[in-house]
Amino acid sequence: MINYALILVSMLLLAHCQQEVLSEVRPKEAVFGKAFVLEQGEQLEVKGDAAPLVLQVEKLNDSRCPKEVVCVWLGNAAVTLTVSGRGEASQQLAFCLGDCRPEPVRTKHTVRATISNQTYDLTLLEVMPHPGTEEEEGSGSVKLLIEPVN
């Protein structure tokens, strides 16, 4: 009986440690010019030398071919991102990775947008997890890079 109690306590401690690590990896605010991860539905503020932006992933549709599978079509991952400056109406920006016809196949997608009289390059670097991987459970997340344009 003591062995079961020790195993249970060990599992609880491990789960608590994992939550702390995730909170360190996924910050509550990000910095211009440095890549960051944003989960679907999560809101995040990006700060730096330019006016701050507030971001939220509204939609994430992932139809990419699973890893270790041979597919007729590569598929794509489509992301809708809501972006707003302080006190301004939000804009919705569309991104696509993979086979985004009629565009060529992309491994990253950059959209230029003007928000609060400042121009930014917003780049979708990755959509996670990739279908067919062990981490597939959950709502999904995106890796982004935002840089002000001078």
Solvent accessible surface area in square Angstrom, and as a share of the most:
residue,aa,sasa,rsa
1,M,190,0.85
2,I,134,0.68
3,N,109,0.56
4,Y,161,0.61
5,A,53,0.41
6,L,109,0.54
7,I,99,0.50
8,L,106,0.53
9,V,80,0.46
10,S,64,0.41
11,M,122,0.54
12,L,113,0.56
13,L,110,0.55
14,L,128,0.63
15,A,49,0.38
16,H,101,0.45
17,C,69,0.41
18,Q,112,0.50
19,Q,121,0.54
20,E,85,0.38
21,V,86,0.49
22,L,86,0.43
23,S,74,0.48
24,E,139,0.62
25,V,88,0.50
26,R,59,0.21
27,P,47,0.30
28,K,159,0.67
29,E,88,0.39
30,A,6,0.05
31,V,87,0.50
32,F,22,0.09
33,G,45,0.43
34,K,139,0.59
35,A,42,0.32
36,F,12,0.05
37,V,23,0.13
38,L,0,0.00
39,E,64,0.29
40,Q,60,0.27
41,G,45,0.43
42,E,40,0.18
43,Q,115,0.51
44,L,2,0.01
45,E,37,0.16
46,V,0,0.00
47,K,75,0.32
48,G,47,0.45
49,D,159,0.83
50,A,17,0.14
51,A,42,0.33
52,P,29,0.18
53,L,0,0.00
54,V,40,0.23
55,L,1,0.00
56,Q,45,0.20
57,V,1,0.00
58,E,69,0.31
59,K,124,0.52
60,L,27,0.14
61,N,96,0.49
62,D,50,0.26
63,S,62,0.40
64,R,33,0.12
65,C,21,0.12
66,P,50,0.31
67,K,106,0.45
68,E,177,0.79
69,V,79,0.46
70,V,152,0.88
71,C,55,0.33
72,V,164,0.94
73,W,107,0.38
74,L,91,0.45
75,G,0,0.00
76,N,31,0.16
77,A,0,0.00
78,A,37,0.29
79,V,2,0.01
80,T,27,0.16
81,L,0,0.00
82,T,23,0.13
83,V,0,0.00
84,S,20,0.13
85,G,4,0.04
86,R,154,0.56
87,G,91,0.88
88,E,82,0.37
89,A,92,0.71
90,S,65,0.42
91,Q,66,0.29
92,Q,121,0.54
93,L,20,0.10
94,A,75,0.58
95,F,4,0.02
96,C,20,0.12
97,L,9,0.04
98,G,8,0.08
99,D,12,0.06
100,C,11,0.07
101,R,174,0.64
102,P,136,0.85
103,E,85,0.38
104,P,102,0.64
105,V,91,0.52
106,R,48,0.17
107,T,119,0.69
108,K,121,0.51
109,H,33,0.15
110,T,69,0.40
111,V,31,0.18
112,R,150,0.55
113,A,9,0.07
114,T,78,0.46
115,I,3,0.02
116,S,31,0.20
117,N,153,0.79
118,Q,45,0.20
119,T,36,0.21
120,Y,0,0.00
121,D,30,0.15
122,L,0,0.00
123,T,13,0.08
124,L,0,0.00
125,L,52,0.26
126,E,74,0.33
127,V,3,0.02
128,M,44,0.20
129,P,28,0.18
130,H,50,0.22
131,P,17,0.11
132,G,47,0.45
133,T,31,0.18
134,E,174,0.78
135,E,124,0.56
136,E,88,0.40
137,E,160,0.72
138,G,69,0.67
139,S,71,0.46
140,G,15,0.14
141,S,6,0.04
142,V,0,0.00
143,K,67,0.28
144,L,1,0.00
145,L,39,0.19
146,I,0,0.00
147,E,77,0.34
148,P,41,0.26
149,V,41,0.23
150,N,188,0.96
